[in-house]
Structures are given as structure tokens and as C-alpha cells.
Amino acid sequence: MTETADDRLIVALDLPDAHAGLTLAGRLGDSVSFYKIGLGMLTGGGLALARELKDEHGKRIFLDMKLFDIGATVEAAVRGLARFDLDFLTVHGDPHVVRAARAGAAGSDMKILAVTILTSLDREDLDNAMIRAGAVGDLVSERAARAFEAGADGVIASPAEAAAIRALPEAAGRLIVTPGVRPAGSDPGDQKRIATPEAAIAAGADHVVVGRPIWQAADPAAAARSIRDALTRP
């Protein structure tokens, strides 16, 4: 009997290279339908892995590049990436970056997701980066609203901010994707603003991104199924 994956779960392939990513995808099989490939794998065959998982295995792909540059450069980069028939691509949430990315993605089905504030950062980190004063949640909501106004199809934000973003008028019909998600009892690792997968969905997220709790598990497919089951639990 073939399993039914839940594409609200995106598994982060934060692994050294494409071979390791493909091996894990093979172990996960039909329990996972959506994968995130990030910057850490870019020089390890990440784009080739994205194409293989998409074209040969029918998986959905989220390319997490967090692009940031002048508008012309972002537009050119996104136009090139759009040729790979990817599902999601991240850029920084600055309005000029989002507008350029939307222009680069024109004519494709690739969704542009804007990064608000990284889930590994807290107020002390923002102070050190000379980001203006204010509660992290308030800054995330403001950045999300501006990104939506600039044309973002969705945003990346921690589960702690999902409900506030979902309540924004600008968020109607837009996606919220939440990293910083850990099943109950998991090690938070380097994440500082976290929640369980089911709590993130309940708060308004459309997709949750989970990496280490799945690929470090003795049985990654069982770990993925456990999260999938939690997402469907009443």
C-alpha cells in the first residue's frame, strides 16, 4: 500500500552533498513529498539534486537561497533559477529584493518567499546587527506586510509569529512557511524561536520545515510519519 505524504511537511536536506541528500530521500520514500535544499548544499550538487528529485521522483522542491543583492542581480538570478521548475524560492524580505525577484519569476509557477527575521536570531542578535529597536514579533509582522505589498507569494517566519502574520490584511491568500519547528522533546539546536509542527499549523502556517529531527533519527521515515500524523491530529 502506497503511503500518502502530507506536503505541509517540508524536510530540510541540510546535508553535505547531493549524494547524502538522495540517500536520505530514498530512505524517506513516499513518506515525504516536499524537500528544502539550502545554501549549504549549493556547492555539493544542490541544484542537480533538486532537478533529480523533481524530475525523476516527482517531489516538490523549496530552494532556500535567501537571495540579497541589488535589484538587477536578484532579478537575473531568479530568472535563471525559474528555469528549473522549482516550487518555492527564498529571498530576503526587503521590498526592493522582493520586487526584483517577482520580476525574475514572471511567467513561471515558482513562488517567491520573503525571509522576515531568521529563526536563529533574538533581540540581542538584532541589537548586535544594529537593527532598530522593537519586539522581534512586531518587526517580523512589519517586514511581512511590506514584503506582501512588494509582491511576495509568502513569507518565512518562526511559528511564534505565524498567527500575527496570518491576521494581517495583506496576508490573505499568501503562504506562511515556518522553520524553527521541532517535535515535542526535540533538541532545539541553533533555533531560538521554535514550536511543535502541530502548533505551527494551528497558528496559521501553511508549511513547516523540519530537518535534524528527521535526518538524525534512527528511522527517518518513521520520524516523518510521526510528524505527518501530528499534523492531521484533531
C-alpha positions in Angstrom: 0.0 0.0 0.0 1.4 3.4 -1.0 1.8 6.0 1.7 0.1 9.3 1.5 2.6 12.1 2.2 1.4 15.5 3.6 3.1 18.3 1.7 2.6 20.7 4.6 5.7 18.9 5.9 8.9 20.1 4.1 12.0 18.1 5.0 15.2 20.2 5.1 18.1 18.3 3.3 20.8 20.2 5.3 23.3 17.6 4.4 26.9 17.8 3.0 26.2 16.9 -0.6 23.7 15.6 -3.2 24.6 12.0 -2.6 23.7 12.2 1.1 20.5 14.1 0.2 19.5 11.5 -2.4 20.3 8.7 0.1 18.1 10.2 2.7 15.3 10.8 0.2 15.5 7.2 -0.7 15.1 6.2 2.9 12.1 8.5 3.3 10.4 7.2 0.2 6.7 8.0 -0.1 6.5 9.4 3.4 7.8 12.8 2.2 6.7 14.7 -0.9 8.4 18.1 -0.3 12.1 18.9 0.3 14.1 22.0 1.1 17.6 22.4 -0.4 19.6 25.2 1.1 22.7 27.3 0.6 24.9 24.8 2.4 24.5 22.2 -0.4 24.8 24.6 -3.3 28.4 23.6 -4.0 27.7 20.0 -3.2 25.3 19.5 -6.2 22.2 21.0 -4.7 20.7 22.2 -8.0 21.4 18.8 -9.6 19.7 17.1 -6.6 16.7 19.5 -6.9 16.3 18.6 -10.6 16.6 14.8 -9.9 14.1 14.8 -7.0 11.7 16.9 -9.1 12.0 15.3 -12.5 12.7 11.7 -11.6 10.9 11.3 -8.3 8.0 13.7 -8.5 8.9 15.7 -5.4 8.2 19.3 -4.7 11.3 21.5 -4.2 11.9 24.5 -2.0 15.2 26.2 -2.9 16.3 28.1 0.2 18.9 30.6 -1.2 17.8 33.8 0.8 19.0 35.9 -2.1 20.0 39.5 -1.4 21.7 42.0 -3.8 20.9 44.9 -6.0 17.6 44.5 -7.9 19.1 43.8 -11.3 21.3 41.0 -9.9 18.4 39.4 -7.9 16.2 39.6 -11.0 18.8 37.9 -13.2 19.5 35.1 -10.6 15.8 34.4 -10.1 15.2 34.3 -13.8 17.9 31.7 -14.1 16.5 29.6 -11.2 13.0 29.8 -12.6 14.1 27.5 -15.5 14.4 24.6 -13.0 10.7 24.4 -12.4 11.1 24.8 -8.6 8.2 25.3 -6.3 9.5 27.8 -3.7 12.5 30.2 -3.6 13.5 32.4 -0.7 14.8 35.9 -0.9 15.4 38.5 1.8 12.2 40.4 2.6 13.5 43.9 1.7 10.9 45.3 -0.7 13.4 46.1 -3.5 14.6 42.5 -3.4 11.1 41.1 -3.4 10.1 43.3 -6.4 13.1 42.2 -8.3 12.5 38.5 -7.5 8.9 38.8 -8.7 10.1 40.2 -12.0 12.6 37.4 -12.4 10.0 34.8 -11.7 7.5 36.2 -14.2 6.0 33.6 -16.4 6.8 30.7 -14.0 4.9 29.0 -11.2 7.7 29.4 -8.7 6.6 31.1 -5.5 8.8 33.8 -4.0 9.0 33.6 -0.2 10.4 36.5 1.7 12.6 36.0 4.8 11.4 38.2 7.7 13.9 37.6 10.6 15.9 34.4 10.8 14.5 32.0 13.4 18.0 31.6 14.9 18.0 35.3 15.9 16.7 37.0 19.0 16.6 40.6 20.2 20.2 40.6 21.4 21.3 39.4 17.9 19.3 42.2 16.3 20.9 44.7 18.6 24.3 43.5 17.6 23.4 43.9 14.0 22.1 47.4 14.7 18.6 46.6 13.7 16.2 49.2 15.1 14.6 48.7 18.5 11.3 46.9 18.9 9.9 43.5 19.8 11.0 40.8 17.4 7.4 39.8 16.7 6.5 43.3 15.8 9.4 43.7 13.4 8.6 40.4 11.8 5.0 41.4 11.2 6.0 44.7 9.7 8.6 43.1 7.4 6.0 40.6 6.3 3.4 43.2 5.5 6.0 45.2 3.4 7.1 42.0 1.6 3.5 41.2 0.8 2.9 44.7 -0.5 6.0 44.3 -2.7 4.6 41.1 -4.3 5.8 38.2 -2.2 3.8 35.0 -2.5 4.6 34.2 1.1 7.0 34.7 4.0 9.3 32.7 6.1 8.8 33.3 9.8 9.0 31.5 13.1 6.0 29.7 14.5 5.9 32.3 17.2 4.9 35.0 14.6 2.6 32.9 12.4 -0.7 33.9 14.0 0.2 37.6 13.9 1.2 37.4 10.2 -1.9 35.4 9.3 -4.0 38.2 10.9 -2.5 40.8 8.6 -4.9 42.1 5.8 -2.0 41.8 3.4 -1.6 38.0 4.2 -4.9 37.0 2.6 -4.1 34.3 0.1 -0.4 34.3 0.9 1.8 31.5 2.2 3.4 31.3 5.6 6.3 28.8 5.9 7.8 28.1 9.3 11.3 26.8 10.1 12.3 26.5 13.7 9.9 23.6 14.1 10.7 20.8 16.5 8.6 17.8 17.6 7.9 17.8 21.3 11.0 16.8 23.2 13.5 17.5 20.4 16.8 19.4 20.8 16.2 23.0 19.7 19.7 23.1 18.2 20.6 26.6 17.0 16.9 27.7 16.8 15.7 30.3 19.3 12.0 30.8 18.3 10.5 27.3 18.0 7.2 25.4 18.3 5.9 21.9 17.5 4.7 21.2 14.0 1.1 20.9 15.0 1.3 24.2 17.0 2.8 26.0 13.9 0.0 24.8 11.7 -2.6 25.7 14.3 -1.1 29.2 14.4 -1.7 29.7 10.7 1.4 28.2 8.9 0.8 26.5 5.6 4.0 24.5 5.7 6.5 23.5 8.4 10.2 22.9 7.7 11.9 20.1 9.7 15.5 18.9 9.3 17.6 17.4 12.1 14.7 15.7 14.0 14.1 13.7 10.8 17.5 13.0 9.3 19.2 12.4 12.6 16.6 9.9 13.6 17.4 6.2 13.7 14.4 5.7 11.4 13.9 8.9 9.4 10.8 7.6 7.6 9.1 6.8 11.0 10.1 10.3 12.3 8.5 11.9 9.2 5.3 9.8 9.6 5.1 10.8 13.2 5.2 14.5 12.3 2.7 13.9 9.5 0.3 12.2 11.9 0.7 15.1 14.4 -0.3 17.5 11.6 -3.6 15.6 10.9 -4.5 15.0 14.6 -7.6 16.9 15.6 
